[in-house]
Amino acid sequence: VAANNRYDAEYVKYFTGLSHVPVLPNYCGYTGVTYNPTRRQILVGPGRGVKDHFVQQLDAAARNKRFQNQPLQFKRIRDLYPHFEYSDLAAHPCIVLIPYQVSLMSIFEYYRMGIPMWAPAP
């Protein structure tokens, strides 16, 4: 038994009584791409449960702000890409993370591709 992050390792130990659960970090080399921002929309994701209201709040807060001489524009990943390639994601300036659980494989993938990530503070 192994886990891909410390939280999951501790969870397994707690609920199974195992004393040692190794952590095997995610490499995520299968993405095969690196950060190459050519599109202007800032992504919001990963994909579950990002409400319209939240995206509207981001847009309102960013009103009159600019990136590369263009107004900031926030888009949910699933709105832009019902089915995406990793190169699609790597082409955006950054991703605003709205995690729906403690450990998300997509965060490891974004990190591997070198995509800047923003996350809410508690």
N, C-alpha and C positions, 0 to 999 in steps of 0.2 A: 504494500500500500504506500502511495506517495501522493503529494499534493503539489500544485503549481504556485502556491503562495503560502505565506506564514499563517494567515487567517484560516485557510482551509485545513492546513496541517493541525493547528490547535483545535479546530472543530472536530476533526476526525479523532484526535487523541481524547478529547473530552467525552465524546459519545460512544467510543469503542473501548476505552480503557487502555489502548495501546500507549506504550511509553515513548516510542520513537516513530515519527512519521517524517521521512525525508522530504525536503522541498526541492523540487526540480524546476528551476526557472524556465519560463517560456522563451524560446529563441525566436520564433515567428519569422524565420528566414523565408518561409514559403510566400510571403507577400511579394517578394521580388522587385519592389520599387522603393524609391526614396522620395522624400519631400521635394516637390517641384511646383511651387505655387504659381499657377497660371490663370486661375479663376478667381473671381473676386468675392463670392459668397462665403461667409463664415458658416461652417457647418454646426449643427446642433444635434447631438445624439448621445449614445448610439442610435437606438431606433424605437425603443419601447416607451410609451407613456409620456412623451414630450408634448405637453398640451399647447393648443393655439395661444392661450393666454400668456404663457411663458415666453413664447417667441415674440408676441406682440410687445411684451414688457422690454425684451432685449432691443427690439426695433425702436421703441420710444426712448430708451436710455441712450441709444446711439444716434438719435436724430442730430443732425449737424456735425457728426463726426465723419472723418474720411479715412480711407485706406487707398494708397496709390492714386490719390486725387479723385477717388470715386466714393460715393456715400457707402457707409457700412450697410451690409445686407445679411441678415441671418436666415438660414434655411435649414429645416430638418433634413437629415440625410435621406430619409425615406421619401420625402416630397420631391427631392431632386433625382433620386436614384432608387426606383423600386427594386432594381437589381444592379449592383455596382461592381466594378473592378477595383482592386486596391489602388490602381493608378488614378481612378476618379477621385478618391478621397485625398490622395497625396497632392492633388492639384489645387487644393484650397489653402488659404492662408493659415487657418487653424480650426480647431474643433472645440466647441463648448460642450463639456461633458455633463450629462445628466444621468448619473449612474442609477440603475434600478436594483442593484445588489452590490455586495461588498467587493466581489471579484468579477471582472468582466474580461473575457479574452480579447475583446476589441480594443481595450486600453493597451494591452501588451502589443497588439498589432500596430496601433497608432504610434506607440513609442518606438517600435522597431523601424517604422518608416520615417521617423524623425519629425512627425507632425506636431507642431506646438499645440498644447492642450490647456484649456482653462477649465477649472472646476469650481463649483460653489463652495463657499466656506460655511461651516455650521452656524 
